[in-house]
């Protein structure tokens, strides 16, 4: 694989890897609704603040979220709402898989 092509695929993989955790997917969906601080996200997820901060750091390093410090609080927002189209596509794959599995089960009964 050529270097520039490899770099492109590595960049894509970094973004997908950053999203590859249930809590991070929840964070992405919640930040699509509005910005949140760590405390709010901590309550939603049910983890401790340090774990949620680590998830936010991973998402920020991948370029998916941005932060804005206001006083003693840091508010996070979704940088690229179009990422939800990818998540929607993942939902379509899940639905297609369920339909396929139902068809297999019908054949086997």
Secondary structure, DSSP 8 states (H G I E B T S, - for coil): --HHHHHHHHHHHHHHHHH-SHHHHHHHHHHHHS-EEHHHHHHHH-S-HHHHHHHHHHHHHTTSEEEEEETTEEEEEES-TTHHHHHHHHHHHHHHHHHHHHHHHHHH-
